[in-house]
Amino acid sequence: MTGAYDTRRCENCGVEHPAVDLDPGGWCAECRAIVVRRATLIARLLAILGSLLVGLWVATVIEPGSRFALGWVLIVVAVYYLLYKLARRVSFEVIRSRGVRPRAKR
């Protein structure tokens, strides 16, 4: 068991950090922040693209009347949310498995 003063190297950048500051995968906060930022960007782009496609499909194929328009808008929003969550998790794992270039030392 690691104590509060034990140090370990980050699995990505190799910099020494207190063991309690590393995540369960052994990555430091800076390296993890890079992965989260990239995964979030990819997820937003995919979710926007997917919800736009669903919205276009609804507008052209379904052609909802004014009575059901709010329901279809809610479905498109739900598609965005689900695609965002799924794409963020998958892209996070893929990016993390490949590793990221550590920040330059100052």
Residue pairs with C-beta under 8 A, 6 or more apart in sequence:
2 8
2 19
2 20
3 19
4 18
4 20
5 18
6 18
6 19
7 16
7 17
7 18
7 19
8 16
8 17
8 19
8 22
8 26
9 15
9 16
9 17
10 17
10 22
10 26
10 27
10 28
10 31
11 25
11 26
11 27
12 27
12 28
12 31
12 99
12 100
12 102
13 28
13 30
13 31
13 102
13 103
14 102
15 28
15 102
17 28
21 28
21 29
22 28
23 29
23 32
25 96
27 35
27 96
30 102
30 103
31 100
31 102
34 100
34 103
35 92
35 95
35 96
35 100
36 92
38 91
38 95
38 100
39 88
39 89
39 91
39 92
39 95
40 88
42 87
42 88
42 91
43 83
43 84
43 85
43 87
43 88
43 91
44 84
46 83
46 84
46 87
47 80
47 81
47 83
47 84
47 87
48 80
50 79
50 80
50 83
51 76
51 77
51 79
51 80
51 83
54 75
54 76
54 79
55 76
58 64
58 72
58 75
58 76
62 72
64 71
64 72
